[in-house]
Amino acid sequence: MKKILVTGGNSRFAIQLRKIKTNYIFIYKNKNQLNINSLNSIEKNIKKFKPNSILHLAGLSRPMSLHDKKISKSIDLNIIGTCNLVKACLKYNIKLIYFSTSYVYEGTKGNYKEIDPILPWNNYAWSKLGGESAVQMYKNSLILRVCMTEKPFIHKMAYANVKTNFIYQQDLAKKLIKLISKKGIYNIGGEAKTIYKFALKENKNIKKKISKGEFPKKMDMNISKMNKILKK
């Protein structure tokens, strides 16, 4: 069995992965055990656990405003930390699996394919694209442009005019094992629909909300490439 070292073992998605019996190696008891801003720390863990792949979940995510208020922290964790992992994976010939975001697409036309032009619409997406740039240089890698959320849906209101590809974290955790052997770029998510329709399925009391520019309205991706893998 190939061993997969997971960064960000305390992350919300990693918590879902820990419920599945796989060959993931989680480092979550002490954040200082794996510091992605330290090449020495990364190499120390590679030598200790001898993974075949690294699944990179660590970084700064929400609230989105953090990436406007703490730009340096966003750069350190999402860009420089990822660059360090690329360097280490290159040195030890380890595959890198990088969790990016669907937010790298502009969100103006929808049905985005992996080969479509990208133009992030907020600082969070720019920071994730910064990480992507480094990962793209390393061919032994997989970039997943993910659109996921927690279950149950954490908000009391949902946008009725914003279309996207939300998938619940626990559902993606079950599917991930079929995807991680691939290389290149994959859009990852669920069926394209408005956020309101997505949330309504689990919560009949969810209230409608209208985006007045705070979110692009057509953020949905084409996930046919992902579906071909999952159907095999």
N, C-alpha and C positions, 0 to 999 in steps of 0.2 A: 504494500500500500504506500502510495506517495504521501509524504508529509507536507502539510500546508501550514505555514506560520502566519498567524493573523495579527496584524497591528490593530490597535484600537479595540482591544478585547473587552473594554467596558462600554462600547458604543451600543446604541439601541439595536442595531442590526446584529451585532455579535452576540447579544443576549439571546436572540432567536436562533442563531446558528448553534449555540451551545446546547440547545434542546434536541439537536439531531446527532445521532451517533455516526460520526465520520472521523476522518483522520486530520481534523483541524487541531492546531496547537494554539491555545489561547494564553496570552500573557495579560492578566487583568488584576491580579491581587495587589500589585505594586506598579504604579505607572512609571516609576523610575527604572523598572526592569528593562524596558525598551523605549529609548528616547530617539525618535526619528530625526531629531535635530543634531544627533551625534553619530557620526559614521562609526566611531569606536563602539558605541552601544549596539548599533545594528550588527556590526561584524561579530561582536561578542555573542549575540544571540544566534547568529547563523552558525557559528562554530559549536555552540552548545547543543542546538536542536537539530542541526543538519537537515533543514527543510529542502524539498524539491521545488517548492513554490512559496511565494509570499503573497498573501491576500491583504491588500492595503486598505484598511477602513479608517485608520486614524486621521484626525484632522479637525478643523474648526468648521462647524456647520451653522446651526441656527441658534438664536434668531439671526435673520439675514442682516439686521442692522449692525451686528458685531463687525461685519466686514467693511463697514463704512467708518465705524468708531475706532476700531483697532486694526488698522490696515497692516501694520508691522506684524502683528500676531497672525493675521490671516496669511501673509506672505511666508512667514516662518514655518507654519504648520502645513499649509496646503501646497506651497510651491517648493520651498527649500527642503522640507522634510521628504517630499516625494522625490526630489532630485537626488537626495542622499540614498534613498532606497534603490533608485535606478543604478547609481554608481556601485553600490554593494552587490546588487544582483548581477551586474555586468562582470564584476571581479570574480564572483563565485559561480557564475553560469547558472543562476537560479531564475526561474520564471517569475514575472511580476504581474499580478492581477490587480488592476487599479479601478476603484469605484469612483467614477466621475458622475456627472449629473446631466439630465436632459435640459437643464437651464443654459447649456452652452449654445443651444439654438436660439435664433432671434425671436421666435414666437409670433411671427406675423403671417405665415402661410399654412403651417401645420403639415402633417404627414411627412415629417423630416426623415430622410434616409441618412445612413451613416456617411455617405459620400457627399451630402449637401454641405454648402458653406455654413460656417458657424460664426455667430456674433453674440457673445454673452450680453445679457441685459441687466446684470447687477454684479456687484463686486464679488459676491460668493462664486458666481459662475466664472468670473475672470480668474479667481484663485484656483479653481478646479481645472480650468483650461491651461493655466500655467503648469500645473502638475502633468496634465496630458501631454504637453509639448515635450517634456523630458521623457516620458514613457514612450512616446511615439518614436523616439530616436533609438530605442532598444527593441529589437525585433522579437525577442523572446518574451512577449508581453501580451496581455489582454486588457483592453479598455472597455469598461461597461458604463454606458451612459444611462444611469438609473433614475427612475421616477417611482419612489416608494414612500409609504407613510405607515404610521402605527395603526393597529387595530385594537380597540375601536377608534374611529376617527376622532381626533382630540378636540376639534372645534365645534361650536354650537351653530355656526353658520358656514355656508360653502358657496363658492362662486358659481353662478348659473350661466355665466357667459365666458368662462375660461375652460378650454378643452385641453385635456392632458391624458397621461397614461398611468395614473396611480395604480400601484399594486401593493397589497399589504406585505409588510416585512416578513411575516411568518410564511407567507405563500412563496415569496422569492427565495427564502432560506431553503425550502424544499426543492426548488428547481435549480438552484445554483450548481449543484454537483454535476449536472449535465452540461453546464456551460464552461466550467473552468478549464477544461482541456483545450479549448479553442484559443486562437490568437487573432489579433486584429482588433476591430472596434465593433461593438454590438449595442444597439438600442435595447434597453431592458425595461419592461413595464407591462401593464395590463391593457385591456381593450380601450381604445380612444373614446373618451366621453367627457362631458362637463364634470367638474369637481362635485357639483351638486348631485348629479345623477349617480356618481360613484358613491358618495356618502349616504344617499337616500336608501340604498339597498340594505344597509345595516341599521340606519337610524331614520325612522319614518317621521321624526319630529325635527329633523334638521331644517334650518331656516335658509332661505335663499339670500344671496348677497351678490351685488353687481360690482365688478371691477371697473373702476373709472380711471384706469391707467396705471394702477399699482402693479398689475400683472399683465403680461401680454395675453391675448385672447386665444391664440392658436399655437399652443405649445406641444401639441400631440406629435408623436413620432411614429414612423413606420416600423413595426416590430416583426415584419415577416421573416427577417433573417434569424431572429431569436426563435420564432415559432418552428422553423424548419429543424432546428436542433432539438427542440423539446419533443417534437413528434417522432423522432427516431427511436 
